[in-house]
Amino acid sequence: MDPAARDAKLANEALKKKKKGELRHIWVLVEVACASSPDHLVAVRKAYRAAYASSLEEDVASCSLFGDPLRRFLARLVSSYRYVGGGGVDGELAIAEAAELHDAVVGRGQALHGDDVVRIVGTRSKAQVAATLERYRQEHGKGIDEVLDGRRGDQLAAVLKAALWCLTSPEKHFAEVIRTSILGLGTDEEMLTRGIVSRAEVDMEKVKEEYKVRFNTTVTADVRGDTSGYYMNTLLTLVGPEK
């Protein structure tokens, strides 16, 4: 399929899943919103409206599978248009918003403050988000993704981590998508196919390198171990040779 039509279809299917708030279905919406260019997201929204006679943004905002503030966060992500010009980043803004994110994710031991997260992550350019995350690391000695990992059971924290990875280091997210699809009993072929097909012509080399470093094995080895036949051969062709 055309990539925009494909992603519109994946988003629509994710919104129809019966398992309420399952993280692997929410990932689809985050990937569509954050892992590609702003123009691609606009194309996805147009393809969605043409295929389903409704708005992706409105369908996310009204979806009963998610509760607030997660639903507001996802709706902001899929409705955004991030500036990609060459104007650089605002260092002072990065300092201020790194502090706001810190307060949102660790402040006072309370629930993650959704409004601050929605505003910062849902509106800033990828370069600005990257600068804010680097400032966070400098100030606190570790990345915000490590802090979010410590908030076990907090779905907004898990989705925030996925969004930040998709915006700044998508290879980290898609390495995790592929790995998650093959862990445990059986293979989640939907997730495995999505992880490989959507990145095959984008950054698969980076995904493979990240996978090797994090999981001490290769995408090729895991695909061979968990799939077979024409399906396996097709995936391996898309993955390409390992270095």
RODO-2510 file (C-alpha; in nm, 4 decimals, decimal comma):
residues 243
     n   res          X          Y          Z
     1     m     0,0000     0,0000     0,0000
     2     d     0,0946     0,3644    -0,0280
     3     p     0,2616     0,4489     0,3072
     4     a     0,0022     0,7123     0,4014
     5     a    -0,2894     0,4796     0,3191
     6     r    -0,1164     0,1974     0,5058
     7     d    -0,0682     0,4076     0,8188
     8     a    -0,4269     0,5346     0,8023
     9     k    -0,5456     0,1725     0,7916
    10     l    -0,3184     0,0742     1,0828
    11     a    -0,4461     0,3680     1,2898
    12     n    -0,8087     0,2811     1,2183
    13     e    -0,7517    -0,0820     1,3148
    14     a    -0,5791     0,0247     1,6373
    15     l    -0,8805     0,2361     1,7320
    16     k    -1,1108    -0,0640     1,6837
    17     k    -0,9208    -0,3079     1,9068
    18     k    -1,1361    -0,4574     2,1775
    19     k    -0,8675    -0,4775     2,4457
    20     k    -0,8959    -0,1474     2,6285
    21     g    -0,5773     0,0571     2,6352
    22     e    -0,3373    -0,2218     2,5363
    23     l     0,0019    -0,0625     2,4882
    24     r     0,0985    -0,2369     2,1655
    25     h    -0,2095    -0,0948     1,9904
    26     i    -0,1436     0,2553     2,1235
    27     w     0,2090     0,2333     1,9805
    28     v     0,0611     0,2401     1,6292
    29     l    -0,0847     0,5871     1,6844
    30     v     0,2415     0,7140     1,8345
    31     e     0,4422     0,5797     1,5399
    32     v     0,2117     0,7380     1,2846
    33     a     0,2261     1,0718     1,4644
    34     c     0,5915     1,0901     1,5642
    35     a     0,8183     0,8554     1,3666
    36     s     0,7796     1,0182     1,0246
    37     s     0,7798     1,3679     0,8789
    38     p     0,5067     1,6265     0,9466
    39     d     0,4067     1,6089     0,5793
    40     h     0,3599     1,2326     0,6085
    41     l     0,1273     1,2795     0,9057
    42     v    -0,0767     1,5308     0,7043
    43     a    -0,0977     1,2739     0,4225
    44     v    -0,2114     1,0077     0,6711
    45     r    -0,4881     1,2345     0,7995
    46     k    -0,6054     1,2989     0,4426
    47     a    -0,5960     0,9267     0,3590
    48     y    -0,7860     0,8486     0,6800
    49     r    -1,0629     1,0951     0,5987
    50     a    -1,0885     0,9633     0,2412
    51     a    -1,1081     0,6003     0,3556
    52     y    -1,3314     0,6318     0,6621
    53     a    -1,5242     0,9584     0,6112
    54     s    -1,4124     1,0821     0,9517
    55     s    -1,1217     1,2647     1,1095
    56     l    -0,8326     1,0749     1,2677
    57     e    -0,7981     1,3467     1,5293
    58     e    -1,1666     1,3315     1,6236
    59     d    -1,1709     0,9517     1,6283
    60     v    -0,8746     0,9452     1,8662
    61     a    -1,0272     1,2175     2,0854
    62     s    -1,3552     1,0240     2,1155
    63     c    -1,2102     0,6724     2,1427
    64     s    -1,3388     0,4933     2,4533
    65     l    -1,0308     0,2697     2,4679
    66     f    -0,8285     0,5474     2,6295
    67     g    -0,8900     0,7662     2,9304
    68     d    -0,7570     1,1153     2,9958
    69     p    -0,4880     1,2449     3,0066
    70     l    -0,3648     0,9723     2,7681
    71     r    -0,6444     1,0416     2,5197
    72     r    -0,5637     1,4148     2,5139
    73     f    -0,1972     1,3354     2,4603
    74     l    -0,2672     1,1014     2,1671
    75     a    -0,5135     1,3464     2,0108
    76     r    -0,2540     1,6250     2,0286
    77     l     0,0111     1,3997     1,8715
    78     v    -0,1999     1,2987     1,5708
    79     s    -0,3218     1,6570     1,5115
    80     s     0,0200     1,8231     1,5308
    81     y     0,2321     1,9763     1,2583
    82     r     0,5912     2,0164     1,3748
    83     y     0,8166     2,2846     1,2326
    84     v     1,1134     2,1345     1,0461
    85     g     1,2883     2,4471     0,9190
    86     g     1,6522     2,5340     0,9729
    87     g     1,5999     2,7912     1,2445
    88     g     1,7845     2,5919     1,5109
    89     v     1,6677     2,5422     1,8670
    90     d     1,5899     2,7744     2,1564
    91     g     1,8378     2,6943     2,4337
    92     e     1,6511     2,8903     2,6992
    93     l     1,3287     2,7135     2,6114
    94     a     1,5068     2,3762     2,6340
    95     i     1,6273     2,4628     2,9856
    96     a     1,2810     2,5742     3,0969
    97     e     1,0966     2,2785     2,9478
    98     a     1,3497     2,0243     3,0748
    99     a     1,2659     2,1537     3,4232
   100     e     0,8926     2,1330     3,3501
   101     l     0,9259     1,7748     3,2247
   102     h     1,1220     1,6840     3,5354
   103     d     0,8470     1,8230     3,7569
   104     a     0,5873     1,6398     3,5460
   105     v     0,7490     1,2967     3,5673
   106     v     0,9025     1,2930     3,9152
   107     g     0,7623     1,5938     4,1004
   108     r     0,6077     1,5357     4,4401
   109     g     0,5615     1,1621     4,3854
   110     q     0,2230     1,2188     4,2263
   111     a     0,0728     1,1015     3,8989
   112     l     0,2436     1,2208     3,5835
   113     h     0,1204     1,5740     3,5051
   114     g    -0,0419     1,5247     3,1675
   115     d    -0,1013     1,8877     3,0670
   116     d     0,2669     1,9826     3,0738
   117     v     0,3616     1,6707     2,8808
   118     v     0,0912     1,7266     2,6182
   119     r     0,2011     2,0844     2,5550
   120     i     0,5765     2,0194     2,5325
   121     v     0,5883     1,6881     2,3498
   122     g     0,2816     1,7525     2,1366
   123     t     0,3890     2,0864     1,9869
   124     r     0,7677     2,1271     1,9698
   125     s     0,9851     2,0449     1,6696
   126     k     1,1886     1,7249     1,6804
   127     a     1,5089     1,9272     1,7134
   128     q     1,3648     2,1239     2,0049
   129     v     1,2484     1,8077     2,1800
   130     a     1,5948     1,6551     2,1330
   131     a     1,7565     1,9666     2,2838
   132     t     1,5201     1,9521     2,5812
   133     l     1,5981     1,5840     2,6423
   134     e     1,9725     1,6504     2,6229
   135     r     1,9345     1,9329     2,8723
   136     y     1,7393     1,6987     3,0987
   137     r     2,0243     1,4458     3,0846
   138     q     2,2814     1,7129     3,1665
   139     e     2,0812     1,8438     3,4601
   140     h     1,9844     1,5110     3,6162
   141     g     2,2562     1,2667     3,5117
   142     k     2,0240     1,0301     3,3281
   143     g     1,7772     1,0327     3,0457
   144     i     1,4084     1,0936     3,0948
   145     d     1,3393     0,7517     2,9378
   146     e     1,5187     0,5907     3,2339
   147     v     1,2988     0,7875     3,4740
   148     l     0,9846     0,6861     3,2849
   149     d     1,0899     0,3194     3,2994
   150     g     1,0683     0,3495     3,6767
   151     r     0,6990     0,4441     3,6634
   152     r     0,5761     0,0885     3,6201
   153     g     0,2046     0,0566     3,5521
   154     d     0,1766     0,4193     3,4401
   155     q     0,0424     0,3979     3,0856
   156     l     0,0945     0,7647     3,0049
   157     a     0,4601     0,7318     3,1070
   158     a     0,5042     0,4315     2,8769
   159     v     0,3407     0,6130     2,5846
   160     l     0,5435     0,9277     2,6547
   161     k     0,8631     0,7220     2,6354
   162     a     0,7549     0,5731     2,3020
   163     a     0,6709     0,9201     2,1668
   164     l     1,0059     1,0646     2,2747
   165     w     1,1919     0,7757     2,1147
   166     c     0,9915     0,8055     1,7916
   167     l     1,0620     1,1793     1,7772
   168     t     1,4341     1,1656     1,8503
   169     s     1,5633     0,8065     1,8055
   170     p     1,3009     0,5995     1,6208
   171     e     1,5419     0,3072     1,5827
   172     k     1,5164     0,2491     1,9599
   173     h     1,1388     0,2238     1,9451
   174     f     1,1237    -0,0033     1,6418
   175     a     1,3924    -0,2341     1,7777
   176     e     1,1649    -0,2744     2,0800
   177     v     0,8589    -0,3265     1,8575
   178     i     1,0299    -0,6119     1,6714
   179     r     1,1617    -0,7680     1,9914
   180     t     0,8258    -0,7452     2,1684
   181     s     0,6526    -0,9113     1,8726
   182     i     0,8577    -1,2293     1,9079
   183     l     0,8869    -1,2648     2,2845
   184     g     0,6741    -1,5199     2,4678
   185     l     0,4502    -1,7863     2,3203
   186     g     0,3710    -1,7322     1,9541
   187     t     0,4578    -1,4410     1,7296
   188     d     0,2593    -1,1210     1,6985
   189     e     0,2797    -1,1177     1,3197
   190     e     0,0871    -0,7910     1,2904
   191     m     0,3421    -0,6103     1,5050
   192     l     0,6430    -0,7825     1,3491
   193     t     0,5244    -0,7011     0,9979
   194     r     0,4561    -0,3388     1,0898
   195     g     0,7937    -0,2925     1,2565
   196     i     0,9849    -0,4234     0,9555
   197     v     0,7731    -0,2967     0,6655
   198     s     0,7389     0,0576     0,7987
   199     r     1,1158     0,1016     0,8474
   200     a     1,2520    -0,1050     0,5581
   201     e     1,3147     0,2002     0,3418
   202     v     1,3613     0,4491     0,6235
   203     d     1,6192     0,3477     0,8848
   204     m     1,6391    -0,0323     0,8952
   205     e     2,0199    -0,0268     0,9218
   206     k     1,9938     0,1828     1,2378
   207     v     1,7193    -0,0443     1,3732
   208     k     1,9360    -0,3527     1,3156
   209     e     2,2352    -0,1952     1,4870
   210     e     2,0259    -0,0854     1,7857
   211     y     1,8719    -0,4331     1,8066
   212     k     2,2129    -0,5982     1,8117
   213     v     2,3453    -0,3689     2,0853
   214     r     2,0387    -0,3935     2,3111
   215     f     1,9417    -0,7582     2,2724
   216     n     2,2735    -0,9253     2,1884
   217     t     2,1276    -1,0918     1,8808
   218     t     2,0204    -0,9856     1,5331
   219     v     1,6879    -0,9092     1,3708
   220     t     1,7713    -1,1739     1,1094
   221     a     1,8355    -1,4444     1,3700
   222     d     1,5129    -1,3705     1,5550
   223     v     1,3043    -1,3574     1,2372
   224     r     1,4519    -1,6918     1,1297
   225     g     1,3800    -1,8397     1,4718
   226     d     1,0195    -1,7250     1,4922
   227     t     0,8835    -1,7380     1,1363
   228     s     0,9008    -1,9675     0,8354
   229     g     0,8282    -2,0099     0,4669
   230     y     0,7453    -1,7254     0,2297
   231     y     0,6582    -1,4965     0,5196
   232     m     1,0068    -1,5377     0,6680
   233     n     1,1724    -1,4900     0,3292
   234     t     0,9758    -1,1721     0,2629
   235     l     1,0675    -1,0240     0,6010
   236     l     1,4351    -1,1149     0,5592
   237     t     1,4403    -0,9514     0,2168
   238     l     1,3062    -0,6301     0,3698
   239     v     1,5488    -0,6497     0,6632
   240     g     1,8472    -0,6951     0,4296
   241     p     2,1873    -0,8455     0,5139
   242     e     2,3364    -0,7999     0,8600
   243     k     2,6728    -0,6266     0,8821
***
